Amino acid sequence: MSAPAGLIYLSTSLIATDYSIVSSLSTAHITTVGVKRPDFSTGGTPVTIQVNSFQTTVPNSKIYHYDVVISPSEKTLPARMTMALIRRLQFDIAPQLFTPRCVYDGRKNIFSIHKLKFDTGSQEFDVTLADESPSASGKGPKVYKIKLTLVAEINPEVLHRFIEGKASHDNTVLTAITALNVVIRMQPSLSYPFNVRSFFTDRETKDIGAGLELWRGYFQSVRPGIGKMLINVDISTGTMYKKGPLLRLCLEYIKKDHPNALSPLSGFPDRERLRLQRFISGIRILTTHVGPDGQKHTTPRVLKKLSQAGANKLSFSMRDGTTMTVADYFRQTLNKPLQFPDVICAEVGSGALIPLELCDVPPGQLMRKQVPPEKTKDVLDFATKKPLDRLQSIKNGISVLDYGQSEYVRQFGMNVNCAMGPLKVQARVLKPPVLKYGPGSRQPTITPRDGAWNMVDKKFFKPVSIDRWVVVVYEQQRRFNAQSAQDMINGLCSSCRDVGIKLTPTQFITWENGQGRIGDQLRAAGAACAQKMGKGPQLIVVILPEGGNDIYTSVKHFGDITMGVATQCLKSSKCYRAKPQYYANVCLKINVKLGGINTIPDPSSVSVLTDPHNPTIVMGADIIHPAPGSDGRPSFAALVGNVDSDTAKYIAASRVQTSRQEMIEELESMSEHCLSMYMRYRQMAEGKASGTTAPKRIIFYRDGVSEGQFKQVLEQELPLIRKACATLKINPKITILVVGKRHHVRYGRSSCYVITSSLTSSRFFPMSEREADRSGNCRAGTVVDRDVAHPTEFDFYLQAHGGLLGTSRPAHYSVLYDENNFSADALQSLSFALCHVYARSTRSVSIPAPVYYADIVCSRAKNHYDPQGTVDFSDSATQVDEGQAASSLEQFRRGFKPLHQSQSTLMYFS
């Protein structure tokens, strides 16, 4: 629907789209990667909510797609530099050719609303950076050759047809959506620091120390909805290096005041130099020199590393064959005597050494490394906003984006309807499952409210008995004495008694040194118990000091891997004079680690899971990849599956695999393990007849893959699951869902670098306080499968958890494969129910429990390595070449120890 001045006006009566148009279409010719949407769901209570999306029009005229090649370029140039080159080309080199202006994605693609008037299909231009001055050696600015080649003409009609459900999600559609994304990002990319999908302004900042500050950013992405094209807008956070003298930034990072703290002669340790080097390597710095024209010029450079010696100890050869120290050079040749000649130098890309005091850091530089752990809380505090505050920030972002003033948005004929505010959509709030507790509970069943419940007057569904356990304290005895330990034991025993666990007080308490051999200490504690009780302990409770992460890793390795004994770690600061609620939460973990079951969904409320005629195994799979630059480290894969008929008791399998390999390489053996354990448990523990133990349905939730990898899941992982079934001579029907929550999605296809919106960047906002929970968020169970969902494929958004701090993020589910022919209602209620069986809390979680468990198993992969072994997880062991990476992977495979057999049947990861 169009209106004067190109704006789209929506009346409130049109909030609910006429879905009969979509559903009545004949879609036989439409191809999809995943399952075609079978229906729209109807369950739950209808409610209108707002989402952080704004409707936009689609261009009416053709879009011309050009391939960009910039040379010479031995390696990929930073997007900041390529954007500057294309800007120079359009505004200064050939403005008559590039009017109206084209849009550029910073990589390989330029899109134009008009066909560029080249003599042939391509043309090459010579371009220099406008701000490059002659170097100190007198060389002129570097000349780049930019070649543009027409590769495609895009008819926007394909987008109209696609959002109406009349066209397939093919390469043409993907490229057209990419073009629109590049259009809306062009103006902000020229005006602000950016990071592909987000840009950042200094209108709202926070100094967090360590040479860093946080800037408020805005994420924006064009994506298709049902019957409409949308721009999704959200706030983000950028971590920036502080502008100003590099010397000051370095001192702040190492927490020192005097510049000579950076002098090796004053005791600056080499390990601290390397830590600082990792922090600032790649940063852009500005230096000032006098050119051949006698004028001062500011030259941008990239810092590669830091020198091992100070400026007065570093010598280099002059052109006449003599040697000179860096300090002498700056004093004698450049007439710049150094204030701090003992301080180390910055080595830049050309190999030149520049004293830190002569370097400045320009503003707006994103730190593209991991935030120091001690600063994580500061980042979270800045990033966390209550729903109404976040919605207001998003509206503020719209004014910053100012789509109406962007020449690029106007030229491409996109009109964004900001006047109507965020899109209003029809949602529904699903009914939560009824949860069942054990005998002796005053309240045997409970219906969660706003995603939460409590354990008052309730006994675990299947509590365990523990009569042999030991306590090992790694906190200093003066801080955590015998009385503190006894108070902890009494508090834990009391809480266990309340939930049905039989835990007798223990006399086995030892204090150990965390610098010692953790494995020997735990074995000694276990041996003392075995000597007196006749058997080793069932549980080792470990009290950790602050900063005891290394001790924790060692405890988990020797407990889960070597000894086969359940361990429960407690922080001394948390359990010192702790309240019963703290120990109640500890009991949730202990019970399942020793084979108990905390709660189950009542069979009557989740018939999809508990149908005795269709026994069902639910699996969760995930992969975790090493941090950027960590080329010597592998990826880790995990698969988790239930073994019981109530989908409350899970086991896990984990593997090492090729670094950054997205598909799970050993899924066949991992699936075979989970399936065989399921059948064994049903026969041995539940007493099912041998012919009825096999699952008839597999529901496979896959985390950690983007849209561009959906096809790979179907082509590579689905056959491996089927092979595992064939090996076990079973033939269950398989359903595969991808669940996404944490990431913005980026992927490439063919020669075009395609950027799609994150299907997990959508946020839900209630229309009024009456429709919100206590945190101001939409209520747990809010589900959306209309308006903002995929035009043709089976997907939905589900916000399964109650809000705590900030704005809750719904998970996005895409159904890739479904032999079970589930309805939308069935899969939504099933997924919501699975968010309630996470054993470690009495709250529903944001994604199904098996997916959550798989994520935990991945993150704990390092526990499988001997802490006293040779495998190195430190930051310094990351830069390796290709040959070393292959050797390193093999080393990681060999060093990966399997779980102890006694732990392989238990929820050790809780």
N, C-alpha and C positions, 0 to 999 in steps of 0.2 A: 504494500500500500504506500503510495507516494503522496507528497503534500508540497505546497509552495515552499520555495527556498531550499528544497532538497531535504527537509527534515521529515522524520517519521513520527507521526502522532499515534499513540496507542491509547485507546480508551480502556478503562478498567474492565469493561465488559469483554475485552478481548484477551484478558489474562489467561484464561483457559483456552488453549489452542483447539481448533476443530480437528481432533485426531481421526475423525472418520475419513477425512481426506487422505490421510496417510495410510490408514488401515485398509481403505477400499482399493488402493492402487494394486495393480497386478505387478508383483515384484519378481516374477519368474526369471526375468532377464538380468536381475541385479546380482552381482557377485560380491561376496563378503569374505573377509579373512576369517572372522569368527562366525558365530551362529546368527542367523537373521532373527530379528526380534519377533517372538511368537505372539506376544500380547503385551498389553499394559496392565500393571497390577492394580488391584482394587482394594486390597486389605488395608486395615488400619483406619485411623481417624483423619479425614481430610483437613489440611491446614494450608494457608497461603504464607509463603516466606519470601524473603529477598535473597538473591544471590549476587555475587560481585561481578556481574556481567552487564554489558550495555549493548543494545542492538545497533547494528550498522547496516548500511546498504552495501550492495556489491557493485563494483564498477560496471558500466554498461558497454564501454568500448574495449577493444582488444588490448591485451597486455603483451609486450614483446620481451622475450627472455634472452639475455645475452650472457655468454660464458666469458669470464674474466681470467686472463693470464698475466701475471706481473713478473717481470724478469729484469735484471738477474736476481735470483733469490735462491740461495743454497738451502735455506730452510723457510718454513712458513713465517711470513712477517706478522707482527702483532696487528690485530684488527684496528687498533688506534692509528697505526701508521698507514694501513691500506685505505682506511676511511679518509685520512688526510690527503693521500695521493689522488683518490677519485674526486674529492672536493676540489682540489687544485685543477684537475682535468676539466671539470664541469664549469667552474667559475672563472678560471684564468687562461687555460690553454685553448679550449674550443667552446666558449660560451654560446656561440651561434648554433653549434651542432646540438648542444644539450639544453635547448630551451623548447618546451618546459623540462625541468630537471628530471633525471632518472633517480631511482633508488637503488641502494647497494647494500648487500648483507655483510660486507666486511671480509668476504671470502672469495667465492667463485661466481657469484650471481649478481647481475644487474637487470632490473626490470624497468621498462619504459612504457609510457602511455602512447608514445608515437614511434614510428619506425625511424631509426637513425639513418641519416642519408649518407651511407657508405657507398663507395664505388662498387664494392663487391659485398659479400656476406660478412666481411670482417675488416677491421682497420686497426692500425697500431699507432700509438702516440708516445712521444718522449715527454716524461714528466719529472720534475724535481720538486722536493719539498720546499714550500715557500719560505719557511723559517730557517732553512739550512744556510749557514754562512761559510765563507772560505775557512778551511782549517788552518791551524798554526803552521802547517807545512806549505800552505799556499794552494793546496788542491781545491778545485771547484766542487760545488755540491754534486752529489751522486745522481746520475740520470737513470731513471727506471723506464722500462718499456712496458706499456700497458696495451694488451691486445684484446679487443672486444669482438666476439663472434656471435652472430644470431643463431640460436639453437632451437627456438620454438616460438610459436604464436599462440597465446592462450585466449580462448573465448570464454569470458566470464559466465556465459550461459551454462557451462558445466556446473558451476557452483549453485546456480538457481535450481537446476535439476537435481543436484545431489542433496541439498537441504530439504527438497520436497520429496525425497525418497525415490526419485525416478532414475538415478544414475549410480553407478558403482563407485566405491572409494578407490579410484585408480590413480595412476601416476599423474594424470592431467589435473585431477582434483587436488592432489597433494601439492603440486607445483603452484597451482592457483592460490591455495591457502598460504603457501610460503610467500608468494608475491605480496599478498595483503599484509602479512606479518612484517615484511621488510618495509612496506609503505608506512605503517604506523610507527615503526621504530627509527625511521631515518632521521627525523628532526631531533628527537632526544639524543640519538647517538652522536650528532654533530655538536650538541650543546652541553652534554653532561658526561661524566665518567660512566661507562657502561660495561655490562658483562653479559653479552648475547641477548638475554631476554629481559634484563633489568637495567635500569639506569638509576643514578644516585645524585642527590643534591645535598648541599650543605645547609639547607634550611632547618634541618633538625639533626643535631649531632650529639655525641656523648664521648667524652674523653675517658678511656678505660686504662690509661697508663701503658707501660711497656712499649712506648712509641706508637701506639695505635689509637684510633678514634673510630667511632661508628657513625655512619651516615644513613639516613632514611632513604630507602630506594622504592621504586615502583616497578612491578612486573606487569607486562601487558602482552596479550596474545590473542590473535584472531582464531576462533574455532567455530565449527559448524554446530548448530543446534537443530532441533526438529522444526523445520519450516522457517528458520531465521538464521542469520549470520551474527555472531556475537563477538565482542571484545571482552576478554576476561582481564580484570585489573585487580591487583593485590599489592600489598606493601611488602617490602623485603628489606634486608639489612646488608649493608656493605661495610667490610672492615678495611679501613684505610690507614696507610702509613701517614704519620703526622708530617705536615709540611714544615719547612725550615731547615736549619743546619743539620746535616747528617750526623755530625759529632754528637749533638744533643740527643738525637733519636737513639743512637747506639748506647749512650750512657743511661738513658731511661730504660732501655731494654735489659741491660745488665744490672740495673738498680744501683748505680754509682753516681757520685756527684762530680768528682774531679776528672778532667780529661785524661790525666796520666793513669787512671785506672785501666785505660786501654793500651798501656805500654807494657810490652813483655819485660822490660827492664824493671818495672815496678811490680812484677809478679802476675801479670795478666795471663791466666792459664790457657794452654792451647785448646783444651776441650771447650772453654768458654768462647774462644775465638771461633771455633767450628760451629758452635751453637748459634752465635750471632751471625755467622756467615750464612747458615741455612735460613735464618730469619729474613735477611735483607738481600740475598742473592736474587738478581733479576730486577731489582728496583731501579727506576730511572733517576738519575741525578743530573744536576746542572753545574757546570763549571764555567768560569769566566777566563778568557784569554785575550791577548792583544793580537789582532790579525795583521797581515802584511800591509793593510791600509792604515795601521796605527790606531784603529778604533777597537774598543772593547766589544767582544762578542760572547754571548752565552751559548754554550754548546751542550745539548742533551747527550748523555751517555748512559750505558747500562752497566751496573755493577755486577761483576761476575764472581769475585771472591775477595777475601781480605788477606793482606800480606802477613807472613809469619813474624816479620821484624818491623821495627819502627822506621820512620823516614830517614833518620840519621844513620841507620845501619844497612839500608838497602842501596846497593850500588848497581849502576848500569853503564853500558859502553856508549860513549858519544861517537859521533860520526868521524871525529879525528883520531879515534882509537884510544882515547883516554877514558878513564872511569870516573864516575862522580856519584855521590850519594844523592838520593831524591831531595833531601833537605838542602844540600848545597846547590842543587840545580835550581830550586825555586828561589833561593836567596840570591844567587849570583846571576843567573840567566834571566829570570823573570822578575827580579827585585821584589820577591815576596818571602821575606824571612818568616819562618814558622813559629807560632807561639808554643806549639807542643811537638817538637821534632821527634820525641821518643814514641809517639803514638803510631799505631799501624796505619797502613794505607789501603785505599780501595783500588783493586785492579779492575779496569774496565775492559770492554769487549776487544779493543784494539791491543790490549796487553799493557797499556800505559798504567803507571802507578801514580795515584793522586792522593795527597794527604787528606784525611777525613775532614779537617777543618776548612778545606777549600771547596767542599761539596755541599750543595743544597738539594733538598728534596722538594720537588714541585707538588702542589696540592692535588687531591683527587686521585691518588694512586691506590687501586685495590690491592690488598694483600691476598694473593691467590694460594695461600698455604693454610694449614690447619691452625686454628686459633690456639694459643697457649692454653693448656687445660685450666689453669687458674683464672682465665678470663672468660670461660664458658658461661658462668653465671651472669656476668655483666652483659654478654651478648643476648642471653635469653631474656634478661630483664628488659632490655631495650626492644627486643623483637616481640615480646609478649604484650598484647593489647586486648582489653576487654572488647566484646563484640561491637558495642555501640561506638567505642573509640576507634576500633579498626575500620568500621564502616565510614566514620567521618574522615579518617586518614585516606581511605580509598577515594572518597568524594574530593578531598583536597588534591589527591593525585590527578584526578580528572582535570582540575583547573591548571595543574602544572603541565599536564600533557597537552591541553589546549588544542584538541584535534581541529577545531574550526580555524585556528590560525596557522596550522601547518600547511605550507604550500604543497607539500607532497600529498597529503591526505586530500586536499581540495582538487589537485590536478587529476588524481586517480578516480575522482567521483565518489569517494566514500563519505557518507554523511552519518556521523555517530550521534545517536539520540541520547544526549546527556541530560536534557531538560527533564525527562521523565524519571531520572535517577536510576538506581540499580533495578535490574529486571525482577519482576514479581512472578513467582511460579507456584504451581499447585504441587504440594508435597503431601505426604501422609505420615502419621506417627504409628509405627507398628506396635502391636501388643507384645510385651516381653514374655519370654518363656517362664513357666512356673519352675522353681528350683526345689529339689527334694533333698532333705537332710536325713540323718540317721535315726535309728531307734533311740528313745530317751529324750528326743528333742521336744521341748514344750510347744514349739512351732515347727512341725515336720516339713511344711512346704511354705514357700514365700514367693511373692511376686515382686520383683525389683521395681523401685520407683525412681525415675530419672537416672536409671543406670546404676543404682547403688542399693545395697542392703547391709545388714550387719549379722554378726554371729551370736548375738545375745540369745541365751536360752536355746541354743542349737548345738547338736552333736554332729560330728562329721559322718558322712554317709557310711564310710568304712574307716574307722580310726585304727591306728596301729598300737602295738604294745612295745615299749622299750625298757628293758631291764638292765642293759649293759651299755653305758656311755661314759665318755671321758671329756674333760674340759682342759684345753691347752691355751694358756694365756700368753700372748706376745706383747702385751702392754707392760710397762715397768711396774713392779710390785708396789712402789710408793704411790702410783697413780691408780692402781686397781689391785687392792689388797685382798686378803682372804675373806674379809667381811663383804667386800664388793662382789666377789665370786659367789659367796653363799647367797647373797641377795638375788643375784642373777639366777642361780639354780632354783631358789624358792619361787621366784616370779615365773620362770619357765614351767616348772612343775604345776603350779597353780593354774596357769592358762591351759596347759595340756589337759589337765583334769576337767576343765570347763567344757572343752570340745570333744571329750571322750578318749583322748590319747592316754594310755597308761604309762606314765613316766616316773620311775622311782628316783629319788635324789641320789646323786653319785658322790662317792668319796674320792674319785680319781681326778685331782686337779694339779696341774703342773704349770710353772712359769718357765718360759723358754726365751732364748735370745733370737730375735728375728734375723740376725746376721749369720746364724749357724745353719746347719744342714737340716732343712725343714722336714725332709723325708725321714731322716733318722730319728728326729724328735717325735714325729707322729707315730712311727713304729714302736718307739720306746713306750709311749703312752698306751698304745694298744697292747703291748706285751705285758705291761703291768696289770692291765685289766684281765687279760687272758690267764695270767698266773693265779690271780685270786678268784676269778669267776669261772674258770674252766673254758671259756670261749672269749674270743676277741670282741671288741665293742661293735654295737650296731650303728653307733653314731659318735662322731667327734665334733664337739662344739669348740670353735676357735674364737678367741677374743683378739681382735686386731687393733693396733694403734692407729692414730691418724697417719695417712699416707702409707698405709700398709698394702698397697696394690700388688707389689712383688710377692709378699707373703701369701696373699690371697691366691695368686696364680699357682704358687708352689703347693699350697694346701689342696687346691682342686686337682692338680695333677696327681699328687700322691694318693688322694682319696679316691677319685673317680677312675684313675688309670692304673695305678700301681697296686694299691692295697685293696681296692674294692670295698671301701667303707664310706657310707654317706657322711658328708661333712656339712656343718652349718656355721658360717662365719658371722660374727657380730662385731660391730664397731664398739670399742670400749666407751666412747663418748655417748653412744646411743643407749647401751644397755645399763649404764651406770644410773641407778635409781630410776629405771624405766617404769613407765606406767603399764597396766595390764594390756592396753590396746597394742603396745609395741610387741609384747610377747604373743598376743593373739595372732598378729601378722606373721611372726616367726613360725608359729604352729602350722599355718597354712602351707609353708614350704616343707617343714620337717615331715608332715604326714605323708605327702605324695612322694617325697624322696625315699621313704622306706616302704612304699608299696600301697599306701592307703589311698582312699578317694575322698575328697572333701565334700563335693556336692555333685549331683547329676541333674540334668534337665528332666522334669517329669515327663514320662513317655507320652502322656496324653497331649502335651503342648508342642511336641516336635515329632509328629508322626512320620515325617520324611526320614528322620534319623533312626527311629526306633521300630519301624515296621518289621515284625518278625519274619515276614515272608520275603523281605528284601534286606538282608543284613548288609550294612554299609560301613565301609572304611573311609574315613576322611583324612586326607594327607595335606600337609603344608610343606612347601619347598621354597628355599631361598638360597641366594649366593651373595657372599660379601667379597668385595674387591679391595686390593691394597690402595692406599692413598696415592694421589698423583705423584709421579716421580719415584715411587717405590718399586723400581723395575726388578729388584731381586726377590720380591715376595710373591707367593702364589695367591690364588683366590681359594675360598673355602665354600663348599656346598653342604647343605643340610636338608634332610628329609625327615619329617615327623609324621607319625600316623597313630591313630587310636588302635587299641587292641581289644577294648571291651565293647559290649553291645550298647553302652550308654554314652559313648564318645566322650568320656571324661578321663580316661587313663591312656597315656601316650608313651611311645618309645621313639628313639631317634637314631638316625644314621648320619655320619658326616664324613666328608672326603676332602683331600687336597686336590686341586686341579690347576690347569694352566692359567697363568695370570691373566685376568680380565676376560677370560672365556665366559661368555654370557650363558651358554647352555650347560646343563649339568651332565658332565661326561659319563659319570658312573651311575646314572639314574637306574639302569636296569638292575644292578646288584643291590642298590639301596632299596628299590621298590620290592625286590624279591625278599629282602630281609624283613621289611615292614609287613608285607602280606603273610609271610610264613609265621611271623610272631603273632599276628592277628588270629590266624587259624589255630595256632598252638594254644593261645590263651583261651579262646572260645571252647576248645576241647578240654583243656586241663583245668582251668579255673572256673569256667561257667558250666561245664558238664554237657556241652552240646554233643550230639551224636556225630560220629566221624564224617558222615556224608553231608552234614549241614553247617560245617565250620567255614566254608569258603564265602567270601563276600560276593554278593550279587551286584553291588554297585560300588564304584570308586568315585569319590568326589575329591578332585585334585585342585587345591588352591596354590597358585604359583605367584610368588612375590618377586620383585626385583627385575622385571622385564618391561621394556617400553613398547609402545605400539608397533614400532618398526620391527620388533622381534617376535610378534605374535605368530607370524608364519613359521619362524624357526621352531617355536615351541611345538607346533603341530607336526612339523616335518621331522624333527629330531628327537624331541622328548616323548611325545605320544607313542611312537613305535617302541621305545625302550620300556615303557610301562607295559605295553602289550607283550613284549618278549618275556618280561618277568612273569606275567600271567601265564603265558604258554609253558614256561619252564615248570610252573607249579600245577599245570593242567587245570586251570580255572579260566572262566570266561565272563568276568563281570562287565557290566555296562559302565562306560567311563564318561564322566563330566569334568571338563577343565575350565576353571575360572582364573583369570589373572586379577589379583587385587593390588591396587596401587594407592599409596598414601603419602610417601615421603618426598617424592622427587618431581621436579619439572622434567618433561620428556623432550628429548632431542634425538633425532635420528636422521640418517642420510639414505637416499635411494637414488640409484643410477648416478648420473653426473651431477645432479642437482642436490645441494645440501639443503635438506628439508627441516624446517623447524616447526614443530606443532606445539600447540598449547599443551600444558600439563592438564590432563584430565583430573589431577588431584589438586589443582590450584583453586578449585571452586570452594567458596565458603558460604555457609548458610547463616542467615540472620533472621531472627523472629520479627514479626511485624509489631508486636507489642510486648510489654513485660508480662502480661497475662499468659502469653503463649511461650514464654521462656522458662528455663529452669533457674535455679538460684544463682548460677554464674552468669546469667544473661544470654546463654546460648540456646539454640534450638534443642528440643528435648531428645533424649536418647531414643533411637529408633526412627528418627526422621529419614525418610527415603524419598528420592526423586528419580523418576525414570521418564520424565517428559521435559519438554522445552529445551533444557540444557543437555539432554542426552544425545547419543549418536543417532543420526537420521535413519540408519538402516540396521544397525547391529544391536545385539542383545546386551545392554549394559544398564547400570544403575549406580546411583550414589547412595551410600548409607552412612549416616552419622550414628554409630552404635553406642557411643559412650556419653556419659554425662559430663558436663563441663567442670573444670576445676579453675585453672588460671588461663587467661587469654581466650582466644577464639578457637573453638574446636574445628578440626579439619575432617570432613567426611572422607571415607575411603571410596574408591571407584572400582567397580567390579565389571569386568568384561568376560562374557561367556564365549569361550573359543570353540568348545566342542561339547556336545550333549547327546549321548546315546540314550539318556534316561528321559528325554523329552519333558524336562521340568517346565512348569509355568513360571512366570515372573514372580507371582506370589510365593510359590514354593521355595525358590532360590533366595528370595529376600528374607523370608522368615527363617529359613535354615541358617543363612549367614548371620543373622541377628542372634539366633540362639547360640551359635558357636562362639560369639563374642562374650557369652556369659559363663563359659566353663574354663576360663583361665584360672588356674589353681592358686595363683599367688595373691589374689585380691578378692575383695567382696564388692567389686565394681565391674561392670561390663567394660571391655576394652575396645579399642578402635578397629581392630581387625580380628578375624577368627582366631581362636586360641592356637590351633596347630600352626598357623602362619607366624604368629607371635613367638611360639616356641622355636620354630625353625630359625627365626632371626637371632634368638638367644644362642642357639647351638652354634650358629656361624660365628658369632662374636666371641664365643669361648673356645674357638679352635686352637688358640695358642696354649690352652691348658693341656693339650695332648702332647706337648713337647717337654722333654726333661729340662727343668730350669737350670740344671747343672751341665746341660749338653752344649753342643757347639752351634745350634741354630740361633741366629741373631735377629731379634725383633727391634733392635734399637734404630733410631732415626739415621744413624751414621751408616747403616748397611743398606743403602737404597740405590746408589748410582752404579749400575753395572751395564756392560755391553750385552749384546744378544747371546753370545756364547756363554758368558757367565750366568745369564738369566736361566738358560736351559740347565746348566749344571746346578744352579741354586735350587731350581724347581725339584730336581731329582733328590737333592739333599733334604728338602722339606718333605718330600714323599717318604723317604727312608726314616726320617726322624719322627713322623707322625705316629704316635702310639695308639692302638685301639683301646676302647673302653675295657675295663676289667669286666669279665663275664658276669659277675654278680650285679654290676651296675647297668648292664645293657638292657635289662628288662624293667628298669625303674626310671622315674622321671628325675634323673640326677640334675637336669638343667633347671629345675624349679628354684 
